[in-house]
Amino acid sequence: MKRMHRVIQGLSRLSICAAVLVTGLAFAQSAALKIGYVDAEAVLLQAPQTQAALRALQDEFAPRQRDLLAMQSALQEKQVTYERDAEVMGQDERSSLEREIRDGTRDLQREDQEFQEDLNLRRNELLQEAQRTVSVQIESFATAKGFDLILQNVVYSSEAANVTADLISHLNANVISSGAN
């Protein structure tokens, strides 16, 4: 008899849990969450903030790049001169030109390596700043459009949940409106 009583109690507890679960699911469905998905890579590639950062980077490093190209051109001219005139040059003149080419090559490689390191460091700084700005804009977009949740880097999303194009439009509009002020 006691055993039967325990079974009945267990079943009643189970039915109460099931009722609570069903009620919770019904409530969750009635208060549907608005969820969106953003392709973070596409946003960063197309965001006007990123484009502005890359233009600033190009402007900042263009003079150094021109100097490197000039160094490379001068070195190539010396190499052509050496190859063309090596046989008619005196030993001292040929040795001097060989040393200039060797030293110039080493200097060019060092300058190019420093340039690449500085460029990469500055690019990372500017892109991180652009990412922070875009993240703030994503929050602004989500709030303005009434989203409960915006996801990035998902395994699967339907096109209906993909709000990347809308977000990029929002970013462009904010750049235009902030540029007008």
C-alpha positions in Angstrom: 0.0 0.0 0.0 2.8 2.4 0.9 4.5 1.6 -2.4 1.3 2.4 -4.3 1.1 5.7 -2.4 4.7 6.6 -3.4 4.0 5.8 -7.1 0.9 8.1 -7.0 2.9 10.9 -5.3 5.6 10.5 -8.0 3.1 10.7 -10.8 1.4 13.7 -9.3 4.7 15.5 -9.0 5.6 14.5 -12.5 2.3 15.9 -13.8 2.8 19.2 -11.9 6.3 19.5 -13.5 4.9 18.8 -16.9 2.1 21.4 -16.4 4.7 24.0 -15.3 6.9 23.2 -18.3 4.0 23.5 -20.7 2.9 26.8 -19.2 6.5 28.1 -19.4 6.8 27.1 -23.1 3.5 28.8 -23.9 4.6 31.9 -22.1 8.0 31.9 -24.0 6.2 31.6 -27.3 3.7 34.4 -26.5 6.7 36.7 -25.6 8.7 35.9 -28.7 12.3 37.1 -28.7 13.4 39.2 -31.6 16.8 37.7 -32.7 19.1 38.8 -35.4 22.3 37.5 -36.9 25.2 39.7 -38.2 28.0 38.5 -40.4 30.8 40.2 -38.5 33.3 39.8 -41.3 31.1 41.4 -43.9 30.2 44.2 -41.5 33.9 45.0 -40.9 34.8 44.8 -44.6 31.9 47.1 -45.6 31.6 49.4 -42.6 32.4 53.0 -43.4 34.4 53.2 -40.2 36.7 50.5 -41.5 37.0 52.1 -44.9 37.9 55.4 -43.3 40.5 53.7 -41.1 42.1 52.0 -44.1 42.2 55.3 -46.0 43.8 57.0 -43.1 46.3 54.2 -42.9 47.1 54.5 -46.6 47.6 58.3 -46.2 49.8 57.8 -43.2 52.1 55.3 -44.8 52.2 56.5 -48.4 55.3 58.7 -47.9 57.3 55.9 -46.4 56.2 53.5 -49.2 57.3 56.1 -51.8 60.7 56.3 -50.1 61.0 52.5 -50.2 60.2 52.4 -53.9 62.7 55.1 -54.5 65.4 53.1 -52.6 64.5 50.0 -54.6 64.7 51.9 -57.9 68.1 53.4 -57.0 69.3 50.0 -56.0 68.1 48.5 -59.3 69.8 51.2 -61.3 73.1 50.4 -59.5 72.6 46.7 -60.2 72.0 47.4 -63.9 75.1 49.6 -64.0 77.2 46.9 -62.4 76.0 44.2 -64.8 76.5 46.5 -67.8 79.9 48.0 -66.8 81.5 45.5 -64.5 84.0 44.3 -67.1 85.3 47.8 -68.0 85.4 49.1 -64.4 88.6 49.2 -62.3 88.9 46.9 -59.4 88.4 49.6 -56.8 85.3 51.0 -58.6 83.8 47.6 -59.1 84.4 46.7 -55.4 82.9 50.0 -54.3 79.8 49.5 -56.4 79.4 45.9 -55.1 79.6 47.1 -51.5 77.0 49.9 -52.3 74.7 47.3 -53.8 75.2 44.8 -50.9 74.7 47.6 -48.3 71.8 49.1 -50.2 70.1 45.7 -50.4 70.6 45.1 -46.6 69.3 48.6 -45.9 66.3 48.2 -48.2 65.4 44.8 -46.5 65.7 46.3 -43.1 63.6 49.4 -44.0 61.0 47.2 -45.7 60.7 45.0 -42.6 60.4 48.0 -40.3 57.8 49.4 -42.7 55.8 46.2 -42.7 55.9 45.9 -38.9 54.8 49.5 -38.4 52.1 49.2 -41.0 50.7 46.0 -39.4 50.8 47.5 -35.9 49.0 50.6 -37.0 46.5 48.6 -39.1 45.6 46.5 -36.1 45.2 49.6 -33.9 42.9 51.3 -36.4 40.9 48.1 -37.0 40.4 47.6 -33.3 39.2 51.1 -33.0 36.8 50.6 -35.9 35.6 47.3 -34.3 34.8 49.1 -31.1 32.9 51.8 -33.0 31.0 49.2 -35.0 30.2 47.3 -31.8 28.7 50.4 -30.2 26.7 51.0 -33.5 25.5 47.4 -33.4 24.1 48.0 -29.9 22.5 51.3 -31.1 21.0 49.4 -34.1 19.6 46.6 -31.9 18.0 49.1 -29.5 16.5 51.2 -32.3 15.1 48.2 -34.1 13.8 46.4 -30.9 16.1 43.4 -31.0 16.4 41.3 -27.9 19.5 39.5 -29.2 22.1 40.1 -32.0 24.4 37.1 -32.7 27.7 36.9 -34.6 29.5 33.8 -35.8 26.7 31.3 -35.8 26.7 27.9 -37.4 23.3 28.4 -39.1 20.9 31.2 -39.6 17.9 31.7 -41.9 18.0 34.7 -44.2 15.1 36.2 -42.2 17.4 36.5 -39.2 20.3 38.0 -41.1 20.3 41.7 -40.5 23.8 42.4 -41.9 22.6 44.6 -44.8 20.3 46.6 -42.5 23.1 47.1 -40.0 25.5 48.3 -42.8 22.8 50.7 -43.9 22.5 51.9 -40.3 26.3 52.4 -40.1 26.3 54.4 -43.4 23.4 56.6 -42.2 25.2 57.3 -38.9 28.4 58.3 -40.8 26.4 60.6 -43.0 24.5 62.1 -40.1 27.6 62.6 -38.0 29.5 64.0 -40.9 26.8 66.6 -41.4 27.2 67.9 -37.8 
